[in-house]
Structures are given as C-alpha cells and as structure tokens.
Amino acid sequence: MKALIMDENRQLTVKEMPEPVASEDNIILQVEAASICGTDMRTFLKGNAKIDPPRILGHECAGKIIHAGKLAKEHGFLVGDRITVAPAIGCGECVPCKKGNTNMCDHLTTIGFQYEGVFAPYVEIPRQAIVMENVIKLPDSISYDDATLIEPAACALNGQKYMHIEKGDTVVIYGSGMIGCIHAELAFLKGAKQVIVVEPAEKRGKIAMEKVPGIIWINPFTQNTVEEVKKLTDGNGADVIITATSVPSVHEEAQIIAAKMARISLFGGLPGESKGFIDSNLIHYKELQICGVHATTAHFMREIMKLMEENKLDAKKYIEKYTDLDHMMEGFAAIRDENIMKVVIHPQA
C-alpha cells in the first residue's frame, strides 16, 4: 500500500509499505480521512528525532473497521463500525495513568511515532489502544472529515482544564491557527466576555475573525500588544492567556499582560533547545498560575465529540484543502506557504 513515511534519511516521501496484519488482538482500520497537524508540519520542516524511521506518519484520523479481532469484539467493536482513535496511548500501570492522566504516561506510545501512522489506506489499531479505551465510535452525524479534527480540538480542551475560564473573563490567545481558533470558540462557550488573538500574519488574523465572530485581533507587527490589552481591559490585564504558538518571547509577554491572579497556559511547545522566560517576581506578586499541557486523552476527545454532536462546535469550517496521498507534499506546502488552517487527506482516493 502507498503511505507517507519518514525514511531512513529523515525525509518525507510516499512509498510502498506493507499492509497491517490482522490478529485476534487488533483492529484494522480503513482510513477514510486523516489530517495534517502541527507536529506533522514540524516533522516536514525540521525532521523529528523522536521518530525511528522508516515510519508511516500521521495520527489524526477517522475510518471504518475492516477487521475486528476477538479483543475488539469483547470491547464492543465490530466490522463496519465508524471510529476515530486517541493516538496517545497510556500503559495503564504508571501513576499518571492510574489517575486518569494517560497523556502523561511514563511509558507513552503514540500512533505515528512508536506505531505506524494513519497517512495510509489502512492502519493497525494495536491491542493497547483497545484496552485503554482509546478507540471511539463515531455517530453518523459526524463525517469522517470532521472527525479528524476531534483530536486536535481535544488538545485545546485539555489545555483549558487548568484555566477555569469563567463568565466575564478576558482571554488572550497568541496564535490564530486552527488550534488558536478552537481555543477562542471554547472560551466563548465558557462565557468569556472578550477573546483577543495576537497574530502577526494578516491573512490568519482576518480569517480568525471570520471563523470565530466576536474575537478581537491584535497584529503585533503594527500594534503594541501590551498597550492594546491594557486598553481593552481598562488597565487590568487579561484573566487568561494561552500561548498557542511556538515563540519563546510570548511566554515573557504573557506574564506582562496578565491581570493579577491570571492563569497562563504554555500550550505551544518550543522548538529545539529554545527556552521561554519566566519572571518569578511577576508570578509571585501577581499570584499568577502558569501551566503546561501536552497532547490529550480519549476523555477530552469524547467531550469534543459531544460538542460537535450538539452543534456547539463546527470543525468543518477549518478544513481549507483536501488532497490524496500522492499529493500530500502539496498539502504541507499549502500550510507553510499559504497559511492554510487544515488539510484533510483521503487515503482511499
């Protein structure tokens, strides 16, 4: 079968790979749709030392079960079921897993990293994913394309669990890509009074205002972010700040624009050896809460799926390009060169 892999030279290429082998302990999924995420883009641009090549990439997917082994049937899954999968799979035995924080597993394995990924017509869903309840049935009301966005949206929901966004809060989000916009939508759903996005790319800033009506866009290239946030909050600062971008300097600025007792989510990981800047005195005297976040869990994916079922969250509007495996590199290039928000791949095409 054709698949997009990172090869032994750590280059991305489409080549023939073996089809997954059915067993009593696994599920074979026919991938109907997959999407390119920020991690895939970083791999495209800079490689990824965490992946042992050759490896089929990709972890955001939805499809139809074409093989359900004995274990899968015991867990209620049958051939023909429409599913998506939480790609970060916990061991179930370590302390974080036993507390329900499987994304923090001491022995975390992930589809597209330790397991073959979804940028292929078929993918094996391993035993551990079934046992850990990472396999999620899709309602008929959610299309395969839309379902590929459940996992990234669930990452945003996970990132907000410590933010305790309340009615009347002002929320500032650095970055207005798909994840930044989902953060904005979730903030409005929780009652935020103002949602401000800080975005230097004019095209993305304007698109964000179209996709999420009501947000306020600050362009840091033409405006002073600190001064603008002060104006918009009567000098008090923002109650919640989410850094949905991989720029170290925004970690410092987030603390400056923060109101007293504000909550800050360092959502976007930093590249390579980059370090952010934490001002201990600002944290101390303002009583700031600064939280990290990594990936998501099947629980948060189910929460996002519920919001989509209830028509409270519309994911499809973020899909701006469709492609097949043979033209996947064009999809990556469109994200890089055209600020495309989300590209969905149809491996069966």
Salt bridges, closest charged atoms under 4 A:
GLU60 OE1 - LYS342 NZ 2.97
ASP81 OD2 - LYS137 NZ 3.80
GLU116 OE2 - ARG55 NH1 3.43
ASP145 OD1 - HIS346 NE2 2.82
ASP146 OD2 - LYS316 NZ 3.50
ASP169 OD2 - ARG263 NH2 2.98
GLU185 OE2 - LYS317 NZ 3.21
GLU202 OE2 - LYS206 NZ 2.78
GLU228 OE2 - LYS231 NZ 3.55
GLU310 OE1 - LYS312 NZ 3.34
ASP314 OD1 - LYS316 NZ 3.65
ASP324 OD1 - HIS327 ND1 2.73
ASP326 OD1 - LYS2 NZ 2.88
ASP337 OD1 - ARG336 NE 2.73
